[in-house]
Amino acid sequence: MESLLSAINGIIWSKALIAMCLGAGIFFTIRTRFMQVRGFVEMARLTVSGQSSAAGVSSFQALAMSMAGRIGIGNIAGVATAIAFGGPGAVFWMWVMGFLGASTSYVECTLAQIYKVKDAEGRYRGGPAYYIEKAMGLKWYALLFAFATIVAAGFLMPGVQANAIADSVANACQGTALCGPMDGEWMGLSARETLKLGIGLGVSLLLAVIIFGGVKRIANFAEIVVPFMAGGFILMALTVMVLNAEQVPAMFGLIFSSAFGANAAFGAMIGLAVEWGVKRGVYANEAGQGTGPHAAAAAEVSHPAKQGYVQAFAIYIDTMLVCTSTAFLVLASGMYNVHAPDGVTMLHNALPGIEAGPGYAQAAVESILPGWGAGFVAVALFFFAFTTIMAYYYMAETNLTYVAGTNRTHPLAILLLRLGIMAMVVFGAFHNAGQAWALGDIGVGLMAWLNIIAILILHKPAMLALRDYEAQKKAGKDPVFDPDALGIRNAEFWRRQGGGNP
């Protein structure tokens, strides 16, 4: 099974996809005239502005919902994996992907706003399936993306998050008075597997409480939990860096020298550094993957570019703050392993026998604050992964609504999706971590291929919206969107709002 999944992954995550992710980021950065630099202050301002409505959520709630999807185990386990197989230089290429990905996120999320609709219950819906159909006129392509997202977000990717929660809690619990040595068996399952199964059941029940409350409950939960979890993790990383202050200059030197093949130990890994940095960068910040647009479309704004700016800022928060915090935790403490390109030799082996993942971050915190590491990272990873599963559900539900018909309610289909994602959480919690990651990578890769090709073709309306927004701001106005004035067709929602002709 693992060999088959590995072969599929090798096809999907070929160097062609990595080159396309980088290429799209460079292209959109140039086309938007470095909006992620010029518009930084505006991004920050718009993030905390705006109000919700009966149909939509506020800009901050939309940001929190998208950040719930972006900030997951990729920010802890994914960064550790990138370092393990790409060396410390992979961190630099994650930064590059984050910077370039901000412009990609602007494009896809602005498109989601331009082509959003109201569903049968009066809520905003949007995302790649909607803008592919409306802007490209290719219903079959839109359905292909929608089906891929339902399968990926609803059934493949949640298992990765659940597996990481269960593993980190089991690691924190093992050997303590609460769990003991975990060397017994129950119904053919080891004590560790039994514990992980119980964790999966608990997480799935907690998930049910949130997702059965609909998008408003998801948004309300996200806007409270996401800032708390991200801030706490960043604070811990800063604490470890302060306590390891003498190692910080050498750490930066290691990252930059390894990124360009100048480091003696990791010089032969420059290709792997780029590959793993981009791959895990895309997995962590999701720019171009097509996940962020679903939450972006739910925002109540007067102009689509507003949410484009906010979602570009989300990439900075995810990559430059949260991913970087994990990298600094691991590298400043020296608690990591690096595999040589041959897959056998170890170039750095500070944690013998420890699999790349949350264990690196747990060991890093433990090395500075004994007794805190395993528990703190387990709690952080629980919040990161749980909110991501919650966001995955919203994406899957939006695409299920698209497939089944946006103008009708589908209670049975929605119920089956909810039960399905809960089952996958339980399954993923105690299943093999390697298989869980492989399935998650396949899901991410499929969505990325379909979405990046689409936005490279469809980016013009997002560019028109950006120029229109900047012109109105320069004139001292609070920008309002008129698709007809810009020659943008099929933006029915905005025409009904009064921006265009009836």
N, C-alpha and C positions, 0 to 999 in steps of 0.2 A: 504493500500500500504506500509506504513512504517513498519508495523508488518511483512509483507512478506519479505521486504528487510532486516530487522533485523534478521529474521530467516535464510536467505541465508548467511548473513554475519557471523552469529554464527557458521555455518558449515564451511565456507571457512577459517575464521580467528579463528579456534579452537586453543587450546593450542598445538596441533600437529604441526601446521604451525609455531607458535612462537618458539617451541623447535627445529624445523628443521632449521629455520633461524639462531638461536644461534649455533646449532650444526654444521652447514655448516661453519660458521665463525671460530669456534674453529678448525675444521678439516683442513680447508685450511690454517689457521695460522700456524698450526703444520707442514703440508705438505710443505709449502713454507719456513719453518724455519724462521718465523717471518719477512718475507720480508718487511712488512710495517714499521718495525723498522730498519732492516739492510739497506734497500734501500731508506731511507728517503731523503738523499742528492741527490741520483740519480733521485728520483721522481721529486724533485724541479727543477733539472737541465734540465730534459727532457721536463718539462712542457713548457718552454720558447724556446725550440730549434725546429728545423725542418722547412721545407718549404712546401707550398702547391703545387699542380700541377693541370693540366687540369682535371685529374681524381679524385683527392682527396684534402682534406683540410690539413692545418698544424696541428701539435700536439696541439698547443694552441687553434686553432679554434675548433678542435675536443673536447678539454677539455671544451671550452666555450659552445659548443652545448650540451654536456652532463650535464654541470652545469646548463644550461637553464632548462633542465628537472628535475634535482635534486633540485635546489633552487626554490621552489614554496611556496604555502600557507602552506605546511607541515612545513616549517621553521618558520612560525609565528603562524598561527592558529593551526597547528598540535602540536607544542610544548605546546601551551596554553591548548589544549585539554588533552594532556598527564598529565600535572600538575593538571588539574581539576579533572580527574578521577583516576589518579595514585599517586597523591601527588608529592611533590618536589623530592622525591626519584626517580621518573621516569626519571629525567634528567640524573642521574648517569647511568642508564641502556641504555639510548640513547647514552651516551659516549661509553659504552661497545660495543654496536651494531656498532657504528662508527669505533672503533678500529678493531674489528673482521671483519666488512664488507669491510675494505680496501683490505684484502686478497681475499675475495669473488669477489670483483670487478676486481682485477687483473686477476683471473681465467677466468671469463666470457668475459672480454674485450680482453684478449689475444686470446681466442678461436675465437672470432669474427674476429680478424685480420688474424689468420691462415687460416680460411675457407671463407674469403671474396671473392667476384667475381666482375666483371665489368658488368654493365647493358647495355642495347641496346644503350644508349647515352654515354657510356664510363665512367660512374661514378662508384665509389666503392659502393657496397652494402654488407651488412652483418648483422649478429645478430643471436639470438638463433635459428630461423627457419633454417638458413643456416647451422649452425654447428650441429644441431640435425640431419638434413638429411645427411650431408657429413660424420660425425664422427660416428653416430649411425646407419645410414642406414634406419631410420624409417620415411618415407615420411609422413605417417598419423599423427605421433606425431608432426612433423614439421608444417604440415598444421593446426593442432589443436592449436599450439602456435600462428601461424600467424593469424588465425581467431580471437583468444582471444585478441590479441594485436590490431588488427584493430577495434574491438568492444570497447575494454577498452580505448585505446589511442585516437581513433577517435571519440567516442561517449559517453563514460561514464565519464572519468576523466576530460575532458575540462570543464564540467559543474561545477565541484567543484571549479576550479580556477576562472571561470567567476563569480560564486556566491560570492566568497570572494571579488573580485574586486568591484562588485556592492554594497555589504553590507558595505565595508569600506568607499567607496566614499559617500554613503548615510548617514553613521554615521557622517562623517566629514562635510557634507553639511547641515544636519538637524539643523534648528534653526538659520542658518546664513542668511545674507541679500540676498544671492543668491538664496536660496531655501525656506526660511521661515519655518513655523512650519510643513509643509507637511501634512496637515489634510484634503485636498480636494479629489475629485475623478475624473477620466477621463475614459470613456467607461468601467465602472465597475471595474476599477483598482484604488487602492488607490494612493495618490500622491507619496508615497514611491515606490510602485510597478512600477508606470509610470517612475519614475526617473531611477530605476534599469533596466527597459526595454530599455530605451534610452542609458544607459551605455553599455548594452549588444550589441546593434546595433553598437555603436561606436567602441567597441573593436573588433567586428567581421569584420568591414570594415578595420580597421588597420591591423588585422591579414591577410586579403586578400592581402594587399599590399606586405606583406613579403612572404607568402607562394606561391603566384603566380610567384614569382621570382626564385623559385627552391632552391636547397641545398646551392648554393654559396651565395645567398642573405641571407639565414638563418644563415650561418656561419659568414658572414661579420657583420650582425646585432648583433649576439650573442657575438662576440669577443669585440665589443665596449660597449654594454650595460651591460653584465654580471659582468665584474670587477667593473664598476661604481656603479651598484646597490648593490652589495655585500659589497664593501668598504664603501659606505655611511651608510648602515645599521649598520655595525660593529662599525663605528665611533660614531654613535649616542648611541649605547649600552655602549661604553666606556665612553662617556660623562655622561650618567646617572649613571654609576658605580662610576665615580670620584665624582660626586655631592652627591652620597649616600655612600661614602667611609666607613663611620662608620658601615654600615650594611653588608659590604662584608664578613668579617670573619664569622658572624652569618649565612649568606646565604650559604656559603660552608658547615658549620656545619650542617645546616638543610638538605641539599642535601644528604650528606653522612649518617647522622643518619637515615633519612627517607628511604634510599635505602636498609638498612639492618634491618629495623623494630625496631630501637633503640629509635626513637623519640616518646615521650609520646603522642603527638597529632595524629601522622600518623602511629603509630606502627602496627596497624592491617591491613595496606594496602600494605605490602611487596609483596604479590602475584600480586596485581593490579599494583604496581610500575614496576615490571618486565614486566608484560603483556603489559601495555600501553607504557613503554619505548621502548620495542622491536618493537611493532606494529607501533608506530609513527616514530621510528628510521628508520625502513624499508621504510615507506612511504616517509620520508624526504630525505634520502640519496640514496634510490633505489638499494642498493647493493643486488644482487641476484634476483632482480625483473625482469631483462632481458631488461631494458630500455637503460642503458648505453652502451651496446655493439653495438647498432645501430650507434651511433655517433662515437664510437671507430673504427669501421670498415671503416669509411670514411677517416681516417687519412692516410697521405702519410708518411710511415716510412720504414726503411730498415730491421727492425726486429719486429715481433709481440709483443715481450715483452716490447718494448719501450712504446707502447700505453697502455699496461697493467699497467706499472708503473705510467703513467700519470693519468689513471683512478682510481688507488688506491689513489693517492694524492687528487683526486676530492672528495673522501669520507671525508678526513680530513677537506678540506675547507668547505664542506657542514655541517658536524656535529659539528666538534670541533670549528669552527668559527661562522657560521651563526646561526645554531640552538642554540648554547651556548649563542650567543648574545641575542636572544629572551628570553631564560631562565633567564639570568642575568637581563635583563630589567624588567621582571615580578617579579622575586623573590626579587631583591634588593629593589624595590619600595614597595613591599607588595601588589601590585595590582592584586590579583587573588582570585579565589574561589577553594575550594576542597570539592568534594562530598564524603560522607562516603560510605562504601561498600553497605549499604542498599539502596542507591540511593535517600534517602529522607533527612537525616541529613546532615548539612553542617559543616565540620570540620574547615573550614576557609571561611569567607564570607565578603571579603573586597569590593566586587562589587555586591551588591544584584540585582538580576534581569538581570544581564549581562550574556549572553550566552558565553560559552567557545569559544574563537576564537580571531580574530584580536582586539576585544574590550579590551582584557587584555593588549596588547602591547600599544594600544592607550591611555588607562588610565595610564599606567606606564610612558610614555613620558609626558603626560599632567600633572602628579603630580609633575614633576620636572621643566618642561618648559611649563607653562600654555599658551594655545593658539596654541601650536605646535603639540601636540600629535596626535590628530585625523588626521590632514592633512598630517603629515610626514609619519605615518604608512600607510595611504591610498596610498600615492605616492609609497612608498617602496613595498607595497603589489601589486600594479598595475604592476610594473616592474617584480617582482618575478613571479606573476601568468601569465602575458602575455608571457614572454619568455618560461614558462613551456608549455603553450598551443601550442606555436610555435614548441617546441621540440616534443610534442605529435604528432603533424601533421607529422613531419619527420618520426617518428617511424611507424605510421600507413601507410604512403606512402611506406616505405621500405617493410613492410609486404604485402601490397597490390601488390607491384611489384613482390614479391616472389610467391604469390598465382597465379597471372595472367600470370607469365612467365617472368623471368629476361631478357631473350634475345629478348623481344619484347616491343614496346612502347604501352601504354594504356591510351591515352589522355582522353577518355570518363570516364573511371573508376577513373582516378586521379581527373578530374573535379567534379565528383559526391562526392568523398571523401572531396574535398575542400569545396564544398557547404554544405555537411553534418556537418563538424566540425564547420563551421560558424553558422549553424542553432542551433547546440547544445550550442554554446557560448551564443547566444541570449536566448535560453530556460533556460539554467542554471543560467543566471544572475538574473532572477526574480523568480525562483522557490524556493521551500522550501529548506533551508540549510541542514536540517537533511537528506532529501532524496538525495540531491546532494552528501553529504559525504558518505552515504550508497552505492550509485552507484559507487562512486570512489573507496571505499574500496573493493567492489566486483571485480572491474577491476584489481586493484593492487594484490589482493589475488590470483586470477586465474593465472595471469602471474607469480607470485612468486612460486606457487606450481609447475607449469610446468617447469619453468627454473631451479629451485634449484635441482629438481630431475635429470634433464638432466646434469647439470654441476658436480654433485656428481658422475655420471657415467662416464662423458667424460673428467675429469680434467687432465688426464695423458699428453696429448699434451701440455697443458699449463705449466705443471711441467718440461717437456723436454725443452721447449722454455726458461724457466727461467734459468735452469742449463747451457744451451748453451749460453745464453746471458752473464751470469756471467763469464763463462770460457773465452769467447772472450774478455770481458772487462779486465779480469785479464791479458790476453796476450797483452794488449795494443791496441786492434783493435776497430774499429767502427763496432759493430756487424752486420752481414748480415745473413739472414735466409736461410737455406738449409733444406727443409723438408725431403728429401730423406736420408740425412746423419743422421737424428734423427729417421728415421723409421716412419715418419708421412705420412699417405696416404691421398689421395683426397684433397690435398692442391694445386689444379691446378694453381691458380693464381701465387703462389710463384715459382712453377716449370717453368712456362712460363717466369717469371722474370729472370731466369737464375740461381736461387739458387740450383735447383735440376736438374736431368737429363731430357732431352727433351722427 
